[in-house]
Amino acid sequence: MSRILRFSEVSQEEKTAGFKDKVREKLQSARNWVEWHRNEIVTFTPVVIAGATTVIKVVGRRINLHKQETVRNLYCYDRSLGHYWRLRRPLTNQEWLAIDDRRKHGERMADILASMKVLK
């Protein structure tokens, strides 16, 4: 099966001019709509802005919470070095208890995590 491709004989300048005409027409239509519905716009604009602000705040908080949880679960902070150790996986409660116990006995955090094979 052969395909026949046909190209229009319209030049690039004509295409550009047609596109500009369509854009101008849409802009004029939008201006007319705004003039005809001015009272509704004035009434609903504060409500829409307040709703958008609330949505943005909620989404921002959710993103920040997700980042904090990721850092808390996949990094372990060593106070003696002031350094975060990247972990392969989140540690279980039993592993955290073992780390605390070994830290109390004077072992370094890096040695503990290396022996548990959880460092990335």
C-alpha positions in Angstrom: 0.0 0.0 0.0 1.4 3.3 -0.9 0.5 6.5 0.8 0.1 9.7 -1.1 1.0 12.9 0.9 -0.5 16.1 -0.3 0.8 19.4 0.9 -1.3 22.5 0.8 -0.2 25.3 -1.5 -0.5 27.9 1.3 2.7 29.8 2.0 4.2 30.3 5.4 3.2 34.0 5.4 -0.4 33.2 4.7 -0.5 30.6 7.5 1.0 33.1 9.9 -1.4 35.8 8.9 -4.4 33.3 9.3 -3.1 32.4 12.8 -2.7 36.0 13.8 -6.3 36.7 12.6 -7.6 33.8 14.7 -5.8 35.1 17.8 -7.1 38.6 17.3 -10.6 37.3 16.9 -10.4 35.2 20.1 -8.9 38.2 22.0 -11.8 40.4 20.8 -14.3 37.8 21.8 -12.8 37.6 25.3 -12.9 41.4 25.7 -16.5 41.5 24.7 -17.4 38.7 27.1 -15.6 40.6 29.9 -17.6 43.8 29.1 -20.9 41.9 29.0 -20.3 40.0 32.3 -18.5 42.7 34.3 -20.8 42.3 37.4 -20.5 38.6 37.6 -16.7 38.9 37.3 -16.6 41.4 40.2 -18.8 39.1 42.3 -16.9 35.8 41.7 -13.3 37.0 41.5 -12.7 37.2 45.3 -14.2 33.7 45.8 -12.1 32.2 43.0 -8.9 33.8 44.3 -9.6 32.6 47.9 -10.3 29.1 46.7 -7.1 29.1 44.6 -5.1 30.4 47.5 -6.4 27.6 49.8 -5.7 24.9 47.2 -2.1 26.2 46.7 -1.5 26.3 50.5 -2.8 22.8 51.0 -0.7 21.4 48.1 2.4 23.2 49.4 2.0 21.8 52.9 1.5 18.3 51.5 4.6 18.6 49.3 6.7 19.8 52.3 5.3 17.0 54.5 6.2 14.4 51.9 9.8 15.8 51.7 10.2 15.7 55.4 8.9 12.1 55.6 11.3 11.1 52.9 14.3 12.7 54.7 13.2 11.2 58.0 12.8 7.7 56.5 15.8 7.5 54.1 18.4 9.5 56.0 19.9 9.1 59.5 21.5 12.1 61.2 24.7 11.7 63.1 25.0 14.4 65.8 28.6 13.8 66.5 29.6 14.5 62.8 26.7 16.8 61.9 26.2 14.5 58.9 23.3 12.7 57.3 23.8 9.1 56.3 21.7 7.9 53.3 20.0 4.6 53.9 18.9 1.9 51.5 15.5 1.5 53.1 13.6 2.8 56.1 14.7 1.3 59.4 12.4 -0.8 61.5 11.7 0.1 65.2 13.9 -2.8 66.3 16.8 -1.5 64.2 16.4 2.0 65.7 16.4 0.5 69.2 19.6 -1.5 68.4 21.2 1.7 67.0 20.3 3.6 70.2 21.7 0.8 72.4 24.9 0.6 70.5 25.3 4.4 70.5 25.0 4.4 74.3 27.9 2.0 74.4 30.0 4.4 72.5 30.0 3.0 69.0 30.1 5.4 66.0 27.0 5.8 63.9 28.8 5.1 60.7 30.1 1.8 62.1 26.7 0.8 63.3 25.0 1.5 60.0 27.8 -0.2 58.1 27.6 -3.4 60.2 23.8 -3.5 59.7 24.4 -3.1 55.9 21.8 -0.4 55.5 24.0 2.3 54.1 23.5 3.2 50.4 
